[in-house]
Amino acid sequence: MELWDVYDEQRQLLGKTHVRGVPMAPGEYHLVVFVWVFDGRGRVLMTKRSPEKRSYPNKWEHTGGAAQAGESSLQAIQRELFEETGIRAGTSEFHLAETYCRRGHNDICDIYFLVKDVPLEALTMQPGETCEAKWVSRRELEEMIADGVVARPDVRRYRQLDSKLDEYLR
């Protein structure tokens, strides 16, 4: 059973937890984190969702997930990144690129950028979560999007981040 801390729309903790999978009450939110990992040479790391995933199986995405009860945003992104890729990064290495509230999803999203050039052979995929990884340029990412192989939420985040990606992605 996975527990989440419950926040209000202003990101204030409400002093209670919520069980994942149970609908949240109106006005209650949980924290979700994502990270775009760049190699410093104009490419971004994409991971492929495992075929057994219920949503978007075999689609490419960026690492992310829900913060567990008691975790800060930075602790959650460190954990998610390590679990899904085997990449370890210190909190000071992450740059908060954007934060926003999704009322229809009852979550508050933090998107981080991380510059860390890691060889693909050094990555460890998490069984049941990720099954493959690759570094891609902006052109390659846009081709993947056009081909429909990127998970829809990641396509939305890509379009939302737009010019914020310019200094990292070529």
Secondary structure, DSSP 8 states (H G I E B T S, - for coil): --EEEEE-TTS-EEEEEEETTS---TT-BEEEEEEEEE-SSS-EEEEEE-TT-SSSTT-EE-EEEE--TT--HHHHHHHHHHHHH-----GGGEEEEEEEEEGGGTEEEEEEEEE----GGG----TTTEEEEEEE-HHHHHHHHHTT-B-HHHHHHHHHHGGGGTTT--
